[in-house]
C-alpha cells in the first residue's frame, strides 16, 4: 500500500461512514426521506455528469440505457429513500451496521444468479454467522418496538438493493467508464424521484444544518467518495479496496455516539462483530469486488453509499 493508497482508503472509509449521521440530521429536521434522496441525487448528478462530460466519456453509454435505468433504480432510487425512512425510527449507528450486511445479500443472490459463486464451506459458515448477527441486532436492540422493526426492515431492503445493483453492473455494464455510469444513473434516479419529491416537500423551510448536510451527502459522500474510490481501486485493486465495507460502519458507530449522543445497545455490538466477521468469511476467496454508498462493484461487491 502506497501513501497515496492509504490516503484514499482513509478518506473513503470516512466518507462512506458519515452519510448515516447526516441523513439522521436531515430527517430529524423534518425533511421527508424522498425529498432528501431527490435533493442529494440531483446535486451529485450535476457534479458527476459535469466530470463525465469534461472527460468525454458519456458517448460510451450508447445502447446501455435500459440497464443504466434498472441499475439506477436498484442502487439509488429505492435504497436512498428507504435509508432515510429507516433513520426516522432507528439510530444512524444501527443503520450503518445493518448496511454492513450487504456482502451477505451478495452471497445469497449469487446462489440464484451466479452459480459459479456457490456459497459452500467457509463462505457458507460466514453467511450463517452474518445472518445470525442481523438476527441478534434486530432481536436484542429493536425487538418489541414496531416502528423500530419497520425502520430496520427498510434499511435491510436498502441493503438488498445495494447488493443487487452491483451484480447488474458486473453483467451488463462492465467495462464502461464509472464517471459516465454513475452520472447517468444519478440523473435517472433524479427523474424517478422528482414526482415523489414534489408530492411530499418539507412542510417548512429546513434549517441551515439540513441544507449543509444535503450538500455534504451529495458532494462529499457521493461525488468525491466515488472519485477517491476509483483512485483506491487503481492503486490496490478491488479486493483490498472492499475492506472499506467493514471499516465504514465503525466510523458511523463512533460518529453516532460522539455527535448524536446515541447509545447503542448490546445487540449493536454483538451484531456488528458477527456481521463483519460473517461478511469477511462469506466473501473471502471470491473474485474481487468493489463496494460503494451508492457505488458500483463486481460480484462479490460490497457497496456502501449511505
Secondary structure as the mmCIF struct_conf table of DSSP 4:
data_model
#
loop_
_struct_conf.conf_type_id
_struct_conf.id
_struct_conf.beg_label_comp_id
_struct_conf.beg_label_asym_id
_struct_conf.beg_label_seq_id
_struct_conf.end_label_comp_id
_struct_conf.end_label_asym_id
_struct_conf.end_label_seq_id
HELX_RH_AL_P HELX_RH_AL_P1 UNK A 3 UNK A 15
TURN_TY1_P TURN_TY1_P1 UNK A 16 UNK A 17
BEND BEND1 UNK A 18 UNK A 18
HELX_RH_AL_P HELX_RH_AL_P2 UNK A 19 UNK A 28
TURN_TY1_P TURN_TY1_P2 UNK A 29 UNK A 30
HELX_RH_AL_P HELX_RH_AL_P3 UNK A 33 UNK A 55
TURN_TY1_P TURN_TY1_P3 UNK A 56 UNK A 56
HELX_RH_3T_P HELX_RH_3T_P1 UNK A 58 UNK A 61
TURN_TY1_P TURN_TY1_P4 UNK A 62 UNK A 63
HELX_RH_AL_P HELX_RH_AL_P4 UNK A 65 UNK A 72
HELX_RH_PI_P HELX_RH_PI_P1 UNK A 73 UNK A 77
TURN_TY1_P TURN_TY1_P5 UNK A 78 UNK A 78
HELX_RH_AL_P HELX_RH_AL_P5 UNK A 79 UNK A 86
TURN_TY1_P TURN_TY1_P6 UNK A 87 UNK A 89
BEND BEND2 UNK A 90 UNK A 90
HELX_RH_AL_P HELX_RH_AL_P6 UNK A 92 UNK A 99
TURN_TY1_P TURN_TY1_P7 UNK A 100 UNK A 101
HELX_RH_AL_P HELX_RH_AL_P7 UNK A 102 UNK A 113
HELX_RH_3T_P HELX_RH_3T_P2 UNK A 115 UNK A 117
HELX_RH_AL_P HELX_RH_AL_P8 UNK A 121 UNK A 141
BEND BEND3 UNK A 142 UNK A 142
TURN_TY1_P TURN_TY1_P8 UNK A 143 UNK A 144
HELX_RH_AL_P HELX_RH_AL_P9 UNK A 146 UNK A 172
BEND BEND4 UNK A 173 UNK A 173
TURN_TY1_P TURN_TY1_P9 UNK A 174 UNK A 175
BEND BEND5 UNK A 176 UNK A 176
HELX_RH_AL_P HELX_RH_AL_P10 UNK A 178 UNK A 199
TURN_TY1_P TURN_TY1_P10 UNK A 200 UNK A 200
BEND BEND6 UNK A 203 UNK A 204
HELX_LH_PP_P HELX_LH_PP_P1 UNK A 205 UNK A 207
HELX_RH_AL_P HELX_RH_AL_P11 UNK A 208 UNK A 215
HELX_RH_PI_P HELX_RH_PI_P2 UNK A 216 UNK A 224
HELX_RH_AL_P HELX_RH_AL_P12 UNK A 225 UNK A 236
HELX_RH_AL_P HELX_RH_AL_P13 UNK A 238 UNK A 241
TURN_TY1_P TURN_TY1_P11 UNK A 242 UNK A 243
HELX_RH_AL_P HELX_RH_AL_P14 UNK A 244 UNK A 259
BEND BEND7 UNK A 260 UNK A 260
HELX_RH_AL_P HELX_RH_AL_P15 UNK A 266 UNK A 283
TURN_TY1_P TURN_TY1_P12 UNK A 284 UNK A 285
BEND BEND8 UNK A 286 UNK A 286
HELX_LH_PP_P HELX_LH_PP_P2 UNK A 287 UNK A 288
STRN STRN1 UNK A 292 UNK A 293
TURN_TY1_P TURN_TY1_P13 UNK A 294 UNK A 294
STRN STRN2 UNK A 295 UNK A 295
BEND BEND9 UNK A 299 UNK A 300
STRN STRN3 UNK A 305 UNK A 305
#
